[in-house]
Amino acid sequence: MNSQLEIAVDSPAGLAAAIQGGADRIELCAALEIGGLTASAGMMVLAAESPVPVMALIRPAPGSFELGLDEEGAALADIASAREAGLAGVVIGASLADGRLDAAVLARLVEAAEGMEVALHRAFDLVPDQAEAIALCRRLGITRILTSGGAPRAVDGLPRLREALRLSAGSPALMPGGGVRAETAAQLLTALPGCDLHASCAEPADPQARLLELGFATPGLRVTSAEEIRRLKRAMADLQQVTPHPR
């Protein structure tokens, strides 16, 4: 199977760039500069018009992936919004204080998303036991795990990613993400054949000084680049053309 490319976006312009660049799937977020939060209901409605499947990130607050009662309530409401908008699925996650996945919370989130595709976000990068976490995802019906292999960049987390791929055996599917660019696609897909890739393909923005001064923009602001998406897609396609098919 050919690997597909999922692009994370956090704005209407980013959504348009992802479609123009040829993304196969979109993860809809807000605030990618802090790892992504749940997009607004309005963004979900806009994204539902996309010609490719859209997964809504469900992350109500930055920082820890631990979900208390209030955070869980917000996550459940956001899942309902994604369903109402007509999105293909949701990307969820919930951790315990020691980094293990919170099975009880995840089960409730998966139940709320019944009939939609459900993926696990990079809360997986914090788990102390990958085999245990993968078994839980399989039991809950989570179809895909986004992970950098516990490293800032997926290319630096290859040992852990290879082990996760061995443990999952494709169920759930493993999707490397974290600093993925055209320059690292070949290394990732050679080590992790058949995996989809997840990227933002973002470039630094240049906000007006006045916006920075008043706190309406951040110095680290980045914007989705359709050209960077095309470059990554070409790198993936080139690799898949030269990789021999198993006999």
C-alpha positions as CSV (number, residue, x, y, z in Angstrom):
1,M,0.0,0.0,0.0
2,N,1.2,3.5,-0.8
3,S,1.8,5.7,2.2
4,Q,-0.5,8.7,2.6
5,L,0.3,12.2,3.9
6,E,-1.7,13.8,6.7
7,I,-1.3,17.5,7.2
8,A,-2.0,19.3,10.5
9,V,-3.5,22.8,10.0
10,D,-4.8,25.5,12.3
11,S,-6.4,28.2,10.2
12,P,-8.6,28.6,7.1
13,A,-5.5,29.6,5.1
14,G,-3.7,26.4,6.3
15,L,-6.7,24.3,5.3
16,A,-6.7,25.8,1.8
17,A,-2.9,25.3,1.5
18,A,-3.2,21.6,2.6
19,I,-5.8,20.9,-0.1
20,Q,-3.9,22.8,-2.7
21,G,-0.7,21.0,-1.8
22,G,-2.3,17.6,-2.2
23,A,-2.8,16.3,1.4
24,D,-4.4,12.9,1.6
25,R,-5.9,13.6,5.0
26,I,-6.1,16.7,7.3
27,E,-5.8,16.9,11.0
28,L,-7.7,20.0,12.1
29,C,-6.3,21.9,15.0
30,A,-5.9,25.3,16.6
31,A,-2.6,26.7,18.0
32,L,-0.1,24.4,16.4
33,E,2.7,26.4,18.0
34,I,1.9,24.7,21.3
35,G,1.3,21.2,19.8
36,G,-2.3,21.8,18.8
37,L,-5.6,22.4,20.5
38,T,-9.2,21.7,19.4
39,A,-10.4,23.9,16.6
40,S,-13.5,26.0,16.9
41,A,-16.9,24.7,15.8
42,G,-16.8,27.2,12.9
43,M,-13.5,25.8,11.7
44,M,-15.0,22.3,11.9
45,V,-17.9,23.3,9.7
46,L,-15.5,24.9,7.2
47,A,-13.2,21.9,7.1
48,A,-16.2,19.5,6.5
49,E,-16.3,21.0,3.0
50,S,-12.8,19.6,2.3
51,P,-12.5,17.1,-0.6
52,V,-10.3,14.9,1.7
53,P,-11.0,13.3,5.1
54,V,-10.6,15.6,8.1
55,M,-9.8,14.4,11.6
56,A,-10.5,16.9,14.4
57,L,-7.9,17.0,17.2
58,I,-9.6,16.8,20.6
59,R,-7.3,18.5,23.1
60,P,-9.1,21.1,25.3
61,A,-6.0,22.6,27.0
62,P,-2.2,22.8,26.5
63,G,0.3,21.0,28.6
64,S,-0.4,17.7,30.3
65,F,-2.6,15.2,28.6
66,E,-4.3,14.3,31.8
67,L,-8.1,15.0,31.5
68,G,-10.0,15.9,34.7
69,L,-13.8,16.0,34.8
70,D,-14.0,19.5,33.3
71,E,-11.5,18.7,30.5
72,E,-13.2,15.4,29.7
73,G,-16.6,17.2,29.5
74,A,-15.1,19.7,27.1
75,A,-13.6,16.9,25.0
76,L,-16.9,15.1,24.8
77,A,-18.7,18.3,23.7
78,D,-16.0,18.8,21.0
79,I,-16.5,15.3,19.7
80,A,-20.2,16.1,19.4
81,S,-19.3,19.2,17.4
82,A,-17.0,17.3,15.1
83,R,-19.8,14.7,14.5
84,E,-22.4,17.5,13.9
85,A,-20.1,19.2,11.4
86,G,-19.7,15.9,9.5
87,L,-16.0,15.3,10.0
88,A,-14.5,11.9,9.3
89,G,-13.1,11.3,12.7
90,V,-11.4,12.6,15.8
91,V,-7.9,12.4,17.3
92,I,-8.0,11.8,21.0
93,G,-5.7,11.1,23.9
94,A,-5.7,10.9,27.7
95,S,-2.8,10.1,30.1
96,L,-2.4,9.2,33.7
97,A,0.1,11.0,35.9
98,D,2.7,8.3,35.2
99,G,2.3,8.6,31.4
100,R,0.2,5.5,30.9
101,L,-2.9,5.9,28.8
102,D,-6.0,6.6,30.8
103,A,-8.1,3.6,29.7
104,A,-11.3,4.8,31.4
105,V,-11.3,8.2,29.9
106,L,-10.3,6.9,26.5
107,A,-13.1,4.4,26.5
108,R,-15.7,7.2,27.1
109,L,-14.2,9.3,24.4
110,V,-14.2,6.4,21.9
111,E,-17.9,5.6,22.9
112,A,-18.8,9.3,22.2
113,A,-17.2,9.0,18.7
114,E,-19.0,5.8,17.8
115,G,-19.3,5.6,14.0
116,M,-16.4,8.0,13.4
117,E,-12.7,7.1,12.9
118,V,-10.7,7.4,16.1
119,A,-6.9,8.0,16.2
120,L,-4.6,8.5,19.2
121,H,-2.4,11.6,19.4
122,R,1.1,11.9,20.7
123,A,0.1,11.1,24.3
124,F,1.5,7.8,23.1
125,D,5.0,9.3,23.2
126,L,4.8,9.5,27.0
127,V,3.8,5.9,27.6
128,P,6.3,3.7,29.6
129,D,5.2,0.5,28.0
130,Q,4.4,0.6,24.2
131,A,3.0,-2.9,24.1
132,E,0.5,-2.2,26.8
133,A,-0.6,1.0,25.1
134,I,-0.9,-0.6,21.7
135,A,-3.0,-3.4,23.2
136,L,-5.3,-0.9,24.8
137,C,-5.8,1.0,21.5
138,R,-6.5,-2.2,19.7
139,R,-9.1,-3.2,22.3
140,L,-10.8,0.2,22.1
141,G,-11.0,0.2,18.3
142,I,-8.5,3.0,17.8
143,T,-7.3,2.7,14.2
144,R,-4.1,4.9,14.1
145,I,-1.5,6.1,16.5
146,L,0.4,9.3,15.9
147,T,3.9,9.2,17.4
148,S,7.4,10.7,17.0
149,G,8.9,7.7,18.8
150,G,9.2,9.8,22.0
151,A,11.7,12.3,20.3
152,P,11.2,15.9,19.2
153,R,11.6,14.7,15.6
154,A,10.3,11.3,14.3
155,V,13.6,10.7,12.5
156,D,15.4,10.8,15.9
157,G,12.9,8.3,17.4
158,L,13.3,5.5,14.9
159,P,14.4,2.8,17.3
160,R,11.2,3.3,19.4
161,L,9.1,3.7,16.2
162,R,10.4,0.4,14.7
163,E,9.6,-1.4,18.0
164,A,6.1,0.1,18.0
165,L,5.5,-1.0,14.4
166,R,6.7,-4.5,15.3
167,L,4.3,-4.6,18.2
168,S,1.3,-3.2,16.4
169,A,1.8,-5.3,13.2
170,G,-0.4,-2.7,11.4
171,S,-3.3,-2.8,13.9
172,P,-3.6,-0.1,14.9
173,A,-1.6,1.6,12.1
174,L,1.4,3.6,13.1
175,M,1.9,7.1,11.8
176,P,5.2,8.9,12.3
177,G,4.9,12.6,13.0
178,G,7.2,15.3,14.4
179,G,9.5,17.4,12.3
180,V,8.6,15.4,9.1
181,R,9.9,17.1,6.0
182,A,10.7,16.1,2.4
183,E,14.4,15.7,3.5
184,T,13.5,13.0,6.0
185,A,10.7,11.1,4.2
186,A,13.0,8.5,2.6
187,Q,14.7,7.7,5.9
188,L,11.3,7.3,7.7
189,L,9.5,5.3,5.0
190,T,12.5,3.0,4.4
191,A,12.6,2.2,8.1
192,L,8.8,2.1,8.5
193,P,7.4,0.8,5.2
194,G,3.8,1.3,4.6
195,C,3.3,3.9,7.3
196,D,1.5,7.1,6.6
197,L,3.3,10.3,7.5
198,H,2.1,13.3,9.5
199,A,3.5,16.8,9.0
200,S,2.6,20.4,9.3
201,C,4.8,21.6,6.4
202,A,4.8,25.0,7.9
203,E,7.2,27.9,7.3
204,P,7.9,30.9,9.6
205,A,5.4,33.7,9.3
206,D,6.3,37.4,9.5
207,P,3.7,39.0,11.7
208,Q,3.5,42.8,11.9
209,A,5.5,44.3,14.7
210,R,2.4,45.9,16.1
211,L,0.6,42.6,16.4
212,L,3.6,41.1,18.3
213,E,3.8,44.2,20.6
214,L,0.2,43.9,21.6
215,G,0.4,40.1,22.0
216,F,-1.9,39.3,19.1
217,A,0.7,37.1,17.5
218,T,3.7,35.1,18.7
219,P,7.3,35.2,17.4
220,G,7.2,31.5,16.6
221,L,4.1,31.7,14.4
222,R,4.2,29.5,11.4
223,V,1.9,29.0,8.3
224,T,1.2,26.0,6.2
225,S,3.0,25.9,2.9
226,A,1.4,24.3,-0.1
227,E,4.8,24.1,-1.8
228,E,6.3,22.3,1.2
229,I,3.5,19.8,1.0
230,R,4.1,19.2,-2.7
231,R,7.8,18.7,-2.0
232,L,7.0,16.1,0.7
233,K,4.5,14.4,-1.5
234,R,7.0,14.2,-4.4
235,A,9.6,12.7,-2.0
236,M,7.2,10.1,-0.9
237,A,6.1,9.3,-4.4
238,D,9.7,9.0,-5.6
239,L,10.5,6.5,-2.9
240,Q,7.5,4.4,-3.6
241,Q,8.3,4.2,-7.3
242,V,11.8,2.9,-6.7
243,T,10.9,0.5,-3.8
244,P,10.4,-3.0,-5.2
245,H,7.1,-4.8,-4.4
246,P,7.4,-8.0,-2.4
247,R,7.0,-11.1,-4.5
